[in-house]
Amino acid sequence: MRGSWTHGYGEKKRHRGKGTHGGRGHGGMHKHKWSFTVKYAPDHFGYKGFRPPQSAERENVINLDAVEKLAKKLGKKDLNLTEMGYTKLLARGDISSALHITIAKASEKAKQAVKEAKGKLILSEKPPGEGEKE
């Protein structure tokens, strides 16, 4: 190959390392490397999602105003919020009717508000999902 400009690699500008690949890494994935992206890396772009580790331990809360609306909608005075998937009762809003509420936890203000409305608050031992191991 003495005297050859190309040494068997075709055009003069070829065989010069990564410079011939159209950018380093994922450069050009939205432009000239789009067919590669579609074929080999379709999930490269876009939202993948992230769930922080502490979100698994969050409680499913409901407020007093929502409980009263729920009671009116269902037409019941006895509500088992634990069976509905709620774990804690909070005190936002007012409650005017005397309701019998069953739930795993409740804030002190929520307990007070239910008591003042002449209702009854029953704190169940286990929230849904706990103790059900296979």
C-alpha positions as CSV (number, residue, x, y, z in Angstrom):
1,M,0.0,0.0,0.0
2,R,3.1,2.2,-0.3
3,G,2.3,5.4,-2.1
4,S,-1.5,5.0,-1.6
5,W,-3.3,7.8,0.1
6,T,-6.0,5.5,1.4
7,H,-4.2,2.3,2.4
8,G,-7.3,0.3,1.3
9,Y,-9.9,2.3,3.2
10,G,-11.6,4.0,0.3
11,E,-11.9,7.8,0.4
12,K,-9.2,9.9,2.0
13,K,-11.4,11.1,4.9
14,R,-12.5,7.6,5.9
15,H,-10.9,5.5,8.7
16,R,-10.2,8.4,10.9
17,G,-11.8,7.0,14.1
18,K,-15.0,8.1,15.8
19,G,-15.1,11.3,13.7
20,T,-16.5,9.3,10.8
21,H,-19.4,8.1,12.9
22,G,-21.3,11.4,13.0
23,G,-20.7,12.5,16.6
24,R,-19.7,10.8,19.8
25,G,-22.1,8.8,21.9
26,H,-25.7,9.7,21.3
27,G,-25.0,12.7,19.2
28,G,-27.3,13.0,16.2
29,M,-29.9,10.6,17.6
30,H,-32.6,13.1,16.8
31,K,-31.1,14.0,13.4
32,H,-28.9,11.9,11.1
33,K,-28.9,8.8,13.4
34,W,-32.7,8.7,13.6
35,S,-33.1,5.4,11.8
36,F,-30.7,3.8,14.4
37,T,-32.8,5.3,17.2
38,V,-36.1,4.0,15.8
39,K,-34.6,0.5,15.2
40,Y,-32.3,-0.1,18.2
41,A,-33.3,2.5,20.9
42,P,-37.0,3.3,20.5
43,D,-37.3,4.1,24.3
44,H,-34.2,6.4,24.3
45,F,-36.3,9.7,24.3
46,G,-39.3,10.5,26.4
47,Y,-40.4,10.3,30.0
48,K,-39.5,7.1,31.8
49,G,-41.0,7.9,35.1
50,F,-39.6,8.0,38.6
51,R,-41.1,7.0,41.9
52,P,-39.3,8.2,44.9
53,P,-38.7,5.4,47.5
54,Q,-40.7,7.2,50.2
55,S,-43.9,7.4,48.1
56,A,-44.5,3.7,48.8
57,E,-45.1,4.6,52.5
58,R,-47.4,7.5,51.9
59,E,-50.8,7.4,53.5
60,N,-54.0,7.7,51.5
61,V,-55.7,10.6,53.4
62,I,-59.1,12.1,53.2
63,N,-60.4,15.3,54.8
64,L,-63.6,15.9,56.7
65,D,-65.3,18.0,53.9
66,A,-64.7,15.1,51.5
67,V,-66.1,12.6,54.0
68,E,-69.3,14.6,54.3
69,K,-69.7,14.9,50.5
70,L,-69.1,11.2,50.2
71,A,-71.7,10.4,52.9
72,K,-74.3,12.6,51.1
73,K,-73.5,11.0,47.8
74,L,-73.8,7.5,49.1
75,G,-76.7,8.3,51.4
76,K,-75.1,6.6,54.4
77,K,-74.4,7.6,58.0
78,D,-71.9,4.7,58.5
79,L,-68.8,4.9,56.5
80,N,-66.0,2.4,56.5
81,L,-63.2,4.4,54.9
82,T,-60.7,1.6,55.5
83,E,-62.5,-0.6,53.1
84,M,-62.6,2.3,50.6
85,G,-58.8,2.4,50.7
86,Y,-58.2,5.4,52.9
87,T,-55.7,5.2,55.8
88,K,-56.0,8.6,57.6
89,L,-58.6,11.2,58.3
90,L,-57.6,14.9,58.4
91,A,-59.5,17.9,59.7
92,R,-59.8,20.3,56.7
93,G,-63.3,21.5,56.2
94,D,-66.4,21.4,58.4
95,I,-68.6,18.5,59.3
96,S,-72.2,19.1,60.3
97,S,-73.9,15.7,60.3
98,A,-73.3,13.0,62.9
99,L,-71.4,10.3,61.0
100,H,-70.0,6.9,62.1
101,I,-66.6,6.7,60.5
102,T,-64.2,3.7,60.6
103,I,-60.6,4.4,59.6
104,A,-57.1,3.3,60.7
105,K,-55.8,6.8,61.8
106,A,-57.1,10.2,62.4
107,S,-55.5,13.6,63.4
108,E,-56.4,15.1,66.8
109,K,-58.4,17.9,65.1
110,A,-60.3,15.5,63.0
111,K,-61.2,13.4,66.1
112,Q,-62.4,16.6,67.9
113,A,-64.5,17.8,64.9
114,V,-66.3,14.4,64.6
115,K,-66.9,14.5,68.4
116,E,-68.3,18.0,68.2
117,A,-70.7,17.0,65.4
118,K,-72.0,14.2,67.7
119,G,-70.5,11.6,65.4
120,K,-68.5,8.5,66.2
121,L,-65.0,7.7,65.1
122,I,-63.8,4.1,65.2
123,L,-60.1,3.6,64.7
124,S,-59.5,0.2,63.1
125,E,-56.3,-1.7,63.9
126,K,-54.9,-2.4,60.4
127,P,-55.0,-0.2,57.3
128,P,-55.7,-2.0,54.1
129,G,-52.8,-4.0,52.7
130,E,-51.1,-4.6,56.0
131,G,-51.0,-8.1,57.4
132,E,-52.0,-9.7,54.0
133,K,-48.9,-11.7,53.2
134,E,-49.0,-14.7,51.0
